[in-house]
Amino acid sequence: MHPPAADPIAIRACLTPDVAAVFDTEWERTLDSAKQSKDLSGVRQLLQHWRHFAYQELLEPGTYFQVLATTAHVQATRRAPSGSVPENEIRARINARLADADLNDGTRE
């Protein structure tokens, strides 16, 4: 299974009706903005952003609203969810992967 194309029809096909309604609202607002500004960068950004949500919804329906609920809880309590990985550990993992990618690319000696 692969993420959908950055296309509103492909994205919508992956979403439950409740999540599709959220997408539709953002899609309409973004289109209205693009019409006024004559700039499609917002449309491209929205489609890229929603591709990831759509893919997650395909893999695990309900993920979108779980993310929103977790975010609301974190904002209300100012505490990371239980089981979260500490920031310094995440940074160390990212740095290790970047270093590994550089070594595999041959860009580092």
Secondary structure by P-SEA (a helix, b strand, c coil): cccccccaaaaaaaccaaaaaaaaaaaaaaaaaaaaaccaaaaaaaaaaaaaaaaaaaaccaaaaaaaaaaaaaaaccccccccccaaaaaaaaaaaaaaaaaaacccc
